[in-house]
Amino acid sequence: MRKAVFSLLLLLITLLTACATKQQTQPSVAVPQLPDSLQQVYDRLFLEAVCRTQSGQNDAAYDLFREAIALNPQAPEAYFELGVMLLQINGAGREEGLRMVERAVELAPDNEDYLLTLSRAYFAAEEVEKAEPLCQRLLAKHYSESASLMLYASLFSQGKFEDAIGVVDRMEQHEGGSTDESVTRRFYAISQMPDSTKAFQYAEAAYQRDTTNVAVLHCYNILALSRQSHLPQVANYLRRAIDHSSDNVPLRMALYYNTQYQQPECREENRALLRSLLCGNDLTTDQKLEVAQTSLFPAGDTPADTAYTLQVLAEALEQPQTDNSLWALYGQLLISTGASSETTDAIFEEMLKVQPDDLDTRLQYLRIALVNGRFARAHTLCEEGLHYHPDQIVFAFYGALSLMQLGCDDAAINMLETSLSQLTDTGNTAVIADCYQTLGDLRYKQGRKEEAFAAYDSCLVYDAENALCLNNYAYYLSLEKRDLDRAAEMASQAVQLNGQDASCLDTYAWILYQQQQYAQAAIYIQQALDVLSDDGTQFIIYDHAGDIFWRCNRKDDARTCWRKALEQTHDADEERAVQRKLGR
């Protein structure tokens, strides 16, 4: 709550909540009489359509309503029921639904249920100005709180603040005096008028009438905060009220916000309020979070006292917590101040103690653990994550990757196979595909070649453009010297998807080499060498390049590549094989 902005959104939320109860449907105007035989057909169609609507068979209901309307185009109830049904369905049908209710109102202009429904539909469609004349028509008949609230919101949104205040007057007359709600609505309207003195005059008058009214004090404070005026005066009013009601949380929060803007004069009072609000048991967690977040914003030219907020939060968190809100804010502040990884880890551990099923917290902690190479902790986080969120396949994927980094390939395979066999949510296709791709790599590494290829096939069902799967699948097929045409097709697709990856270029070049397309192979292996990051682990690419260049009669280039390959390996068998090639 930094600067108070009296938004239409807040008004609409209040309005729609107040208007949530559907009024009793009133009889519509008389429908022009059809011949008895046709009337019976119309009645059957209409009633059947209503029944289908109530049972959720909207397509069938739509057709039946349309048939009824075609039979009697002057029947408002058919337009109305069809319109209401369409308005409740998201999508393109809402526009048609609005037109249907409009037609019902046109045919039955005195039906209050139709008028009220159309007014609400205009608000939902953000055609607020159209609701005004409908509300006026309703109120011309008799007082209606729903119509009054909608009329107020319509006038407010159009900038007709004097007229909106007139609606409040009428509501107060009907209710026999002002209420907290009417005071608030009047404040909203007056505060938007150009002459700010009127707003403060009303605020002062309202306060003098009832110096203990919490709604008046809040509105007065919000007005003062929004205009950055009268803050000390309002603070005194709040202090007096708190003296008579020291346990009133809204008043203490209001004084906190007020003194926050009166820095540095009120710094010590503001600090004391912050501590009492955060460390006490009177506020909800959401209220505490709101207060803490407010303390982190500068007040005018006075910077936020982040260090003090951290100190108070640490004290507040010594108490048992029901959710992670304050822990999350505390952790964010610590991270922003450069806290050690041990400190931030401890925060995440506390958060998961409070809410072990907090998905966002677990994923955030997992990300940090993976980035920092703490794979044992990452695996535990994933294992626990699958317990609390068995539908989150992402935990199986990162859990398996962590196990692979720890040298536990068998456990990684088991984790992937178990999760994939129990898969219930197939929406996250990219991660499911990555799971099958990783499973394929692990199975091939263990010599389970047919099972590996089956996993790759499953991966491509979920993601036909998974470049890593296409590349590895193609390469392993080439090593087996089988399905080379399919392997070439997959390798070519991988190159199209990831043309700057040396591994993909090498795979395609090697398959072309096996197909005796040496000139083409030389083109792609050269591209692989051009983008290669020579990190000391590129034995295979240099070895392939040597073989391809030798076939193209580029023997000096071939020997250069083989020598580079020798620099990239410490494997005795690989060294002997390359030495034999150099000895040609």
Secondary structure as GFF3:
##gff-version 3
##sequence-region A 1 584
A	DSSP	alpha_helix	8	18	.	.	.	ID=ss1
A	DSSP	alpha_helix	36	54	.	.	.	ID=ss2
A	DSSP	alpha_helix	58	71	.	.	.	ID=ss3
A	DSSP	alpha_helix	76	87	.	.	.	ID=ss4
A	DSSP	alpha_helix	93	107	.	.	.	ID=ss5
A	DSSP	alpha_helix	112	124	.	.	.	ID=ss6
A	DSSP	three_ten_helix	128	130	.	.	.	ID=ss7
A	DSSP	alpha_helix	131	141	.	.	.	ID=ss8
A	DSSP	alpha_helix	145	157	.	.	.	ID=ss9
A	DSSP	alpha_helix	161	175	.	.	.	ID=ss10
A	DSSP	alpha_helix	180	191	.	.	.	ID=ss11
A	DSSP	alpha_helix	196	209	.	.	.	ID=ss12
A	DSSP	alpha_helix	214	227	.	.	.	ID=ss13
A	DSSP	alpha_helix	231	244	.	.	.	ID=ss14
A	DSSP	alpha_helix	249	260	.	.	.	ID=ss15
A	DSSP	alpha_helix	267	279	.	.	.	ID=ss16
A	DSSP	alpha_helix	285	295	.	.	.	ID=ss17
A	DSSP	alpha_helix	306	316	.	.	.	ID=ss18
A	DSSP	alpha_helix	325	336	.	.	.	ID=ss19
A	DSSP	alpha_helix	341	354	.	.	.	ID=ss20
A	DSSP	alpha_helix	359	371	.	.	.	ID=ss21
A	DSSP	alpha_helix	375	388	.	.	.	ID=ss22
A	DSSP	alpha_helix	393	405	.	.	.	ID=ss23
A	DSSP	alpha_helix	409	421	.	.	.	ID=ss24
A	DSSP	alpha_helix	429	445	.	.	.	ID=ss25
A	DSSP	alpha_helix	449	462	.	.	.	ID=ss26
A	DSSP	alpha_helix	467	479	.	.	.	ID=ss27
A	DSSP	alpha_helix	484	497	.	.	.	ID=ss28
A	DSSP	alpha_helix	502	514	.	.	.	ID=ss29
A	DSSP	alpha_helix	518	531	.	.	.	ID=ss30
A	DSSP	alpha_helix	539	551	.	.	.	ID=ss31
A	DSSP	alpha_helix	555	567	.	.	.	ID=ss32
A	DSSP	alpha_helix	572	582	.	.	.	ID=ss33
###
